[in-house]
Amino acid sequence: MDTRIQQLKRCDSTFFTVKKSYLRSPGQNGYLLYRILRPILKVRYYFFRKFNYPCPWLSPSSVRFLKNHLTKEMSGLEFGSGISTLFTAPKVKQLISVEHNEQWYQLISDRFKNEGITNVDYRFIAQNDSNEFSEKSFEMTEKLGFEVRKDYVNYYMTVESIPDNSLDFLLVDGRARPECLYYALPKMKKNGLVILDNSEREHYKIVFEFMKEYPVYTTTNGLTDTTFWFLS
């Protein structure tokens, strides 16, 4: 077994770790239990993030793992910026961060200046007009039958400027997540780490399909999931 999976499992086996997701929709078995536990789980997660600031909106096990896994020799890419950027950047050599919201981009840019963070290639890429790409064909659609979001093509295709086999990790927590992950894969190093937040969402099942050849491990805070794939 990949030693990184063993390390993640250890982070996922502490006394206070939530071992499974309780998220349910109305009418599903376990929905009443979910409604009872939801406020408790939210309070637990609030205090975890408070006492581990800056703490990205990932599962507690994920945060504990990344604190130990990330090193100053690593370069990575994240889609969706904010607290995750402030958490990750000081731990690594270089981080490319992609953001679609201009107001948020300016706010986080100011935080970089205030906190002396200089190793982030911060990219603001706004939502584009889908009509610009109405006639364009996409590999992801042709190979997987997945209809890509054409209003965020510029956003996820920013990876075209990144050299292949150059990234140690990828964190996907922004817009058009399946597309971001799919098109960023060639940029990953052989033993890279891929992370998808909110991986319990139905729309992201396609990711599990095209990533099925890689070892996978899913963590949770009881309400939302964070999934890791270990490339080799």
C-alpha positions in Angstrom: 0.0 0.0 0.0 1.2 3.5 -0.8 2.7 5.0 2.4 0.8 8.2 1.8 -2.5 6.3 2.1 -1.2 4.8 5.4 -0.4 8.3 6.6 -3.8 9.6 5.6 -5.5 6.6 7.3 -3.6 7.4 10.5 -4.8 11.0 10.3 -8.3 9.6 9.8 -8.3 7.4 12.9 -8.0 9.8 15.8 -10.5 9.7 18.6 -12.4 12.8 17.4 -12.5 11.9 13.7 -15.9 11.5 12.1 -15.7 8.1 10.4 -18.6 8.4 7.9 -20.8 10.9 6.2 -24.3 11.4 7.6 -25.5 13.6 4.7 -28.9 12.5 3.5 -31.7 14.0 1.4 -35.4 14.1 2.5 -37.0 10.7 2.1 -33.7 8.8 2.4 -33.0 6.3 5.2 -31.0 8.1 7.9 -32.4 11.6 7.1 -33.8 12.1 10.7 -30.4 11.1 12.1 -28.7 13.6 9.7 -31.0 16.4 10.9 -30.2 15.6 14.6 -26.4 15.3 14.0 -26.0 18.2 11.6 -25.8 21.1 14.1 -23.4 19.0 16.3 -21.2 18.2 13.4 -21.1 21.8 12.3 -20.1 23.0 15.7 -17.3 20.3 15.9 -16.0 21.5 12.5 -16.2 25.1 13.5 -14.0 24.6 16.5 -11.6 22.4 14.6 -11.1 25.2 12.0 -10.9 27.8 14.8 -8.1 26.0 16.6 -6.2 25.2 13.4 -6.3 28.6 11.7 -5.6 29.1 8.8 -7.6 26.0 8.0 -9.0 25.2 4.5 -12.6 24.1 4.1 -11.5 20.4 3.9 -12.1 17.5 6.2 -10.1 17.6 9.4 -8.3 14.4 8.4 -7.3 16.1 5.2 -5.9 19.1 7.0 -3.9 17.0 9.4 -2.5 15.0 6.5 -1.5 18.0 4.4 0.2 19.7 7.4 2.6 16.8 7.4 2.7 16.0 3.7 3.4 19.4 2.1 7.1 20.4 1.8 9.2 23.3 0.6 10.3 21.2 -2.4 6.7 20.9 -3.8 4.9 22.9 -6.4 1.1 22.7 -6.8 -2.1 24.0 -8.3 -5.4 24.9 -6.8 -8.7 25.9 -8.3 -10.6 28.1 -5.8 -8.6 30.4 -3.5 -8.8 31.8 0.0 -8.0 30.2 3.3 -6.7 27.2 1.5 -4.1 29.4 -0.2 -3.0 31.0 3.0 -2.7 27.5 4.5 -0.8 26.0 1.6 1.5 28.7 0.3 3.8 28.9 3.3 4.4 25.2 3.2 5.4 24.8 -0.4 7.9 26.1 -3.0 5.4 27.4 -5.4 1.6 27.5 -5.8 -0.6 28.4 -8.8 -4.0 29.5 -7.6 -6.9 30.2 -9.9 -9.9 32.4 -8.9 -13.0 33.4 -10.8 -14.4 36.0 -8.4 -12.7 39.4 -8.9 -13.8 40.9 -5.6 -12.5 37.8 -3.7 -9.3 37.9 -5.8 -8.6 41.4 -4.7 -9.3 40.6 -1.1 -6.9 37.6 -1.1 -4.3 39.5 -3.0 -4.3 42.0 -0.2 -3.9 39.2 2.3 -0.8 38.0 0.5 0.8 41.5 0.8 -0.1 41.8 4.4 1.3 38.3 5.3 4.4 38.5 3.0 3.3 35.6 0.8 5.3 35.9 -2.5 5.3 32.4 -3.9 1.8 32.3 -5.4 1.1 32.7 -9.1 -2.4 34.1 -8.5 -4.6 34.1 -11.6 -7.9 35.9 -11.9 -9.9 34.2 -14.7 -13.5 35.4 -15.0 -16.4 33.4 -16.3 -16.4 33.6 -20.1 -19.2 33.8 -22.6 -20.1 30.2 -23.4 -21.0 31.2 -27.0 -17.3 31.8 -27.6 -16.8 28.0 -27.5 -20.2 26.8 -28.8 -18.5 25.2 -31.9 -15.4 23.9 -30.1 -15.0 20.2 -29.4 -13.6 19.0 -26.1 -11.6 15.8 -25.5 -13.5 15.3 -22.2 -16.8 15.2 -24.0 -15.6 13.0 -26.9 -13.9 10.4 -24.6 -16.2 10.4 -21.6 -19.5 11.7 -23.0 -19.4 14.5 -20.3 -20.8 17.8 -21.3 -18.2 20.3 -20.2 -19.1 23.8 -18.9 -18.3 26.1 -21.8 -18.7 29.2 -19.6 -15.5 28.3 -17.7 -13.3 27.1 -20.5 -10.7 29.9 -19.9 -10.7 29.0 -16.2 -9.9 25.3 -16.5 -7.8 25.6 -19.7 -5.4 27.9 -17.9 -3.5 24.6 -17.2 -2.3 24.8 -20.8 0.4 27.3 -19.7 1.7 24.8 -17.1 4.5 22.3 -18.2 3.5 18.6 -18.2 4.8 16.5 -15.2 5.6 19.6 -13.1 3.0 19.5 -10.2 3.3 17.6 -7.0 -0.3 18.2 -5.9 -3.6 19.5 -7.2 -6.5 20.8 -5.1 -9.8 21.2 -6.8 -12.3 23.3 -4.9 -13.6 25.9 -7.4 -15.7 26.1 -10.5 -16.2 23.3 -13.1 -14.4 20.8 -10.9 -14.5 17.7 -13.1 -13.1 19.7 -16.0 -10.3 21.2 -13.9 -9.2 17.9 -12.6 -9.4 16.2 -16.0 -7.4 18.8 -17.9 -4.8 19.2 -15.1 -3.9 15.5 -14.9 -1.2 15.7 -17.6 0.5 18.4 -15.5 0.9 16.1 -12.5 4.2 14.3 -11.6 4.3 10.6 -11.5 3.7 10.4 -7.7 1.4 13.4 -7.5 -1.5 13.9 -5.2 -5.0 14.9 -6.4 -7.6 16.3 -4.0 -11.3 16.9 -4.7 -13.4 18.7 -2.1 -17.2 18.1 -1.8 -16.6 14.9 -3.6 -19.9 13.5 -2.4 -21.8 15.6 -5.0 -23.6 13.6 -7.7 -22.2 15.7 -10.5 -18.6 14.7 -9.5 -19.2 10.9 -10.0 -17.5 11.2 -13.4 -14.3 12.0 -11.6 -14.3 8.7 -9.8 -14.9 7.0 -13.2 -11.9 8.5 -15.0 -9.7 8.3 -11.9 -10.5 4.6 -11.2 -7.0 3.3 -12.0 -5.5 5.2 -9.1 -5.6 4.4 -5.4 -8.3 6.5 -3.7 -9.2 7.4 -0.1 -12.2 9.5 1.0 -12.4 11.5 4.2 -15.3 13.4 5.7 -16.4 15.9 8.3 -19.7 14.1 8.6 -21.4 16.4 6.2 -19.1 16.9 3.2 -16.3 14.7 1.8 -12.8 15.3 0.6 -11.3 12.6 -1.7 -7.6 11.9 -2.4 -6.1 10.1 -5.4 -2.5 8.9 -5.2 -0.9 8.9 -8.6 1.9 6.4 -9.4 
